[in-house]
């Protein structure tokens, strides 16, 4: 039996002598010296939480949660609310799914592996690309991994990663964290009425360009109209073209593979999860020639000794636990349970149901924008483009004041500039658009 260390922890099985030897080797006098934890957040041995009964705790939580504002959200910009059928919860909450961390043991996780295989297959069908992994953390990390992949596979030297100037700051921040270690530089190209300015892009792209990234729908909800030209421009400089999208939009937009996309990233949790205020599911699909460069894991189908169809993790390109020198990613876990929910939701909708949902995301913004545009002091939409889920509104009144007034009426929207409001409408809030229009009329005065 291994002796406990000097701190009495059963999880760090070192004797006092072993700990002392290691501290001497690194030149430290104590274990505490190895950690730089501010005093204000150090654990002092007490949680400061009084014990209480279940009934009292429930009452306290009801009071606490009751302080939240009860707002109808017309928020978007990366987080989208779609109705998630109860079927998703009932199936995903089964114990064999909830308790499965990573499906390393295929003999006991066939059900989960099959769902992940189906998830990959759905993404392959939606994107037209041959390879899709079985999930990543979120769209931002998927984009970072796409840049790292582009840097590894590009035929010539270069360090420039080009992204749209209209891009979520959080997503760009994660991308910059990824690219800094790889010696890449993130630069922007301009927009023309919220779509890529292809002529301006052609001036900033060159032999140093490693990757060109575009989004459709964009962060402002517009649908890009010249993606094939963007792809051709990237390929002319031996750069990879990466497209950001989501499964609902992909069901009606042209398949990325047909317009030259090398990698498709995005948030697949638009199905199966709803708005989770930061949590997502990273979509990552690419061409078969890059299969050894795909981050995360791939589930494959095979046959067992009895000739029955089986599923297993056929490729894990994060190989730190096998051959570290061949690892292509530091992603060490995934969002398998969320991917499972996405697969269940997509399967429950079926191809026709998914297309019907997407069509509503095309029609609802047109209807709401038309009604808002009839209000004096309001122009909607600002951009003369096709929109998906969301659009930008210009108000004569300051946007922040309009946002605050709408909040008083029970609605939440984004104020994105001094006179610009962004509104997102899906099937979950469309029934409240009459009341939103009435509130907007008051706020625009």
N, C-alpha and C positions, 0 to 999 in steps of 0.2 A: 504493500500500500504506500503510495507516494505521500511524503510528509507535506503538510501545508507550509506556505511561506510565513514570514514574520507578521504579515497582516491577517493571517487566518483565513485566507481566501481559498476555497476549494477549486476555483477556476484558474488560478495561476500556480500550478504545482511546483514551486521552487522552495528549497530549504533556505534558511537564513544564510548559510554559507554560499549557496549558489547565487543568491541575490547580491550578496556582498561582492562576490567575484565579478559579476556582470557590471555592477556600479563602478568598481575600480577600473574595469576595462574601458568604460566610456568617460571616466573622469568625473563622476558625480558622487556626491556624498549620500544622497537619499533618493528614493523613488520619486518623491515630490518634486525634486529639481527637474525631472524630465517633463513636467507639465507646467505650462504657463496659463494658469486659470485665475482670473481676477477674484479677489476676495469677496466681491459683491455677489458672485454666483457660485462660490464654492459650497459644497454640501457640508454642513456643520453637524450632521448626525441627526437632525430633526427636520421633518417635513413641514411642521407647522399646520397640520391638518387635524382637526379634532375628530375623533371617531364618532360615528352616528349610525342610527339604524336605517334600514332601507327606506321605510316610509318617509322619514324626515329628509333623507337625502333626495328622494324623488320630489318632495315638495319644494326643497331649496332649488333644485335644478329647474323646475317649472317656473319659479319666480325669476330666476336668472335668465332663462331663455325668453321669458315673456317681455324682457326689456328690449329685445331686438325689434327694429323697425319692421313693420309688416308692409313691405313694398312689392309692387308688381315690377319685375325686372324686364326692361327692354335693353339689356346689356349684351354685348357681344365681344368683338375684338379678341377672338381666340377661344372664348368659353361659350359654348352654345347649349341651350336647353332644349332637348327633344324628349318626348314622352317615352319612358322606358317601361315596356310591358311588365306586369307582375311576374310573368313567366321567367324573366331574367333573374329576378331575386330568388324565386323558388328553386330554380335549378342551380344557380351559382352558389347558393348558401348550403348546398349539400356538404356534409362533412368531408367527403373525399376530395372536394375541390378546395374548401377553405383551409384545410390542414396540409395541403401539398405545397411545399416551398418551391423546390425545383425538381423537375421530373427526371432525375438521374436514373431511377430504377424503373425501367419500362415494364417489368413484369408486374408491378403493382400500380402503375399509373396509366394504363392503356386508355381509359376514358378521357382523362385530361389531355393526353398526347394527341388523341384523335381530334378533340376540339381545336387544339392549337394548329394541327395540320389543316383543318377546315378553315381556320382563321387565315392562315397563310394563303390557302387556295383562293379565298375570297379576294384578298388583296391582289393576288396575281391576276385574277379576272378583271378587277376594277382598274388596275394600272396598265395591264398589257405587258408588264415586265415579267421575267421568268422566275425571279427569286424574291421572296419576302421573308423576313425573319419573324420569329414568334414573339415579338414585342420588345419595346425599349421604354425607358422612363417616361419620356414626353417628346413633344415635337422639337423643343430646343436642343436636347441632347442628340436627337436623331440628326438634326442639322449639323451639329458639331462633328458627329461621326461621319457624315457625308463629306465634310471638308477634309477630315483626316484621310478618308478613303481616296478622295480626289488627289491629295498630295502624294499618296503612295503610288497611284497607278498612272499619273500623268507622265507622258513620254519624255518631256524636257523639263528643265529647271524653271522655277517660278514661285512666287509667294503671294500673289494677289487673289483674294477672294472677293467677288463683287456681289453685293446685295442691294435690294431696293432701298431708297432713302425713306420711303414710307414702310416702316417695319417695326414691329413691337420691340420696345427697348429691352424688355426682359429676354426675348429670344436672341437679340443681337449680343447682349451681355454674355449669355452662355456660350455663344459661338466664339466670341473673343477670348473667353477663358480657354476654350479648346485650342484655338489657333495660335495663341501666344506661345504655348509649349512647343508647337510644331514649327515655329518660325514663320508663320503666315501672317499676312496683314489684311484686315477687313476694310474694304472701301465701298462707297455707295455709288449708285448711278441714279440719275434723275427720273422723275415721273412726268408723264403728260396726261393731265386729267385723271390722276390716280391709277393709270396703267403705265407700264414700262415705256420710257422714251427710248425706242430702239436706236434712233439716230445718235442720241447722246451716249447711249451704251456702247455703240460702235467706236466712239472716240476714246473712251476710257479703257476698253478692253484691248489687250495686246498679248504679246508673247509671254509676258509675266503672269498672265491670268491662269489660275489653277482651276477655278470653279466660278460659274455664274449661277446665281440663285434667283428664282422668281416665285411668286405666289399667285395662285388662282383658286378660289377667290382671294383677293388682296385683303390687307388688314382693314380696308375701308369697304369691303364687300363687293368691289367691282370684279368683273370677270375679265381676265387678260385676253386680248384679242389677237396678239401677235407672238404667241409662244413659240411657234415653229421658227420664226425669224430669230428669236432670242437663242433658241437651240442651235441654229445654223451658225450664228455669230460665235457662240461658245466653241463649237466644234472646229470652226475655222482657225481658232488659236490653240487647238488641241486641249481645250479645257472641258471639264465635265459640266453638263447642264443639270441642275437639281431643281425640282419643282416641289413646292409646298402646297398641299391640298388636304382634303379629308374624304372619308368614304361616302358620305352623303352627296357631296358635290361631284365626286368622281363617277357617280352612277349616271349622270346626265351630261357631263362634260366629255370632250374628246379624250380618248385614252392617252395618257402621257407617253406611252411607248411610240405611238404613231406620230407624235410631234417632236420626237427626238430626245425625250428625257432619259438621262442615264440613271438617275436616282429620284425616287419620290419619297418625300418625308411628310409628316403632318401629325395631327392628333386624331387617332382612330376612336377615341373615347366619345366622339360626338354620337356614337351608338353605344348603348349599354351602360353609360355612367351619368349622363346629364352634366349640369354644371357642378363642379366640385371645387371651385375656387382655388385653382392651382394644380390639382392632381389631374393627370392625363394618361395617355397611352401613346407611346411613340410608334408611329407608322414608319417602316423602312422597307422599301422595295428597290431592287436594282436589276441590272442585266446579269445573265448567267456567267458572263466572262469575269465578273467581279465576285463570284461566289466565295472564294477564299478570303475575301477582304470584308465580308459582311460582319458587322459587330453583333454581339449577342449570340443567339442560338437558332438553329434550323431543325425543325421536326421533319423526319422523313418516313416514308412507308416502306415496309419490307414484308417478308414472310417468315414465320417461325418454322421449327422443325417439323411440324405437322402440316405445313403448307398453308396455314391460315394467315390472313393479312394482319400485320402488326405495325406498331408505330414506335419510333425511338428518336432520341436526339442524335441526329446523324452528323451534325457539325456544330462545334462550339469554338468559334474563332477567338474567344477569350480563353487562351490555353495556359494561363498562369499555373493552373493546377496540374498540367501535363508537360507542356514544352514552353516554358515562359518566353524563350527567345522568338517564338513564332506568334506570340499574341499580337493581335491587331487592334485590341480595344481594352480599355480598363473597366468597361461595363461588367460588373460581377454579379448582377442579378437582373431581374426583368419584371414586367408587369403582367405575368401570365394570367393571374386571376381576372384582371381587367380585360385582357385579350379574350378570355373565355366569355366574359359578359358581352363583349362586342360581337363575338361570333354567334352567340345565342340570339342577340337582338337582330342581327342581320338575317339569320336563318328564319326567325319568326316573321320578319317582314317579307322575305322572299324578293326576287328580282323586281316584280311589279310593285310591291309595297315600297321598296326602297326608292324606285323611280317616282312613285306618287309623292313620297315625302319630299324628295328633291324638287319636284315641280312646285309644291307649295312654297318652298323656300325661294323659288324664283318669282312666283305670283304675288305672295304676300307683301314684299317690299314695294312692288309697283303700286299696289292698291293703297298702302298706307302713305307712301310718298306723295301720291296724287292728292290725297285728302289733306295732308299737311301743307302742300303747296298752295292750296286754296286760301290759307290763312294769311291775312295781311301781316307783312313783316317776316314772312317765312319763305324760304326757297328750298324745295326738295324734289329730287335729290340734287346735290351740288354737282356731282359728276355725271356727265352725259354718257353713261355706260349701262350695260346690263349689270344687275346686282343679284347677289345671292345672300339671303337672310338679312343683310344690314345695308344701311346707306347713311350718307352724311347730309345733315340739314344746316343751312345757313340761317341765322336769326339776326334781325336788326338789333335786338336787345343783347346785352352781354351773355355769352353762353353760360357762364357760371350762375348768373342770376336766373336764367331760364331753368337750368338744372335744379336749382334750389326750390324754385316755385313748383316744378313738377314733382319734386320730392314731397312737398307739403300736400300735394294732391294724391300721393301714394305711388308715384312712379319713379323708377331709377333709370337714368340714361347716362351716357358718357358725354362730358364736355371735353372736346379734344383741342380746341383752340379758342381764341377770344370770342369768335362768333360762330363756331362750328359745334354742332351736337351730332352724336352718332346714335342711331336707333337700330335695334335688332329685333326682328319679329319672326317667330316660328309658330308651329301649331300649338305650343303650350301657352302663349300669351296673346294669340291673335284675337281671341274673344274679348280682350280688354282694349282693343284699339279704338273703339268708339269713345270710351272714357279718356283715353290718352289724347285723342284729337281735341276733345273738349278742354282738357287741362292745358294743352299746348296753346289753344286760342287765348286762354287767360294769361299764360306765361309770356306770350309774345306781345302783349299790350305795352 
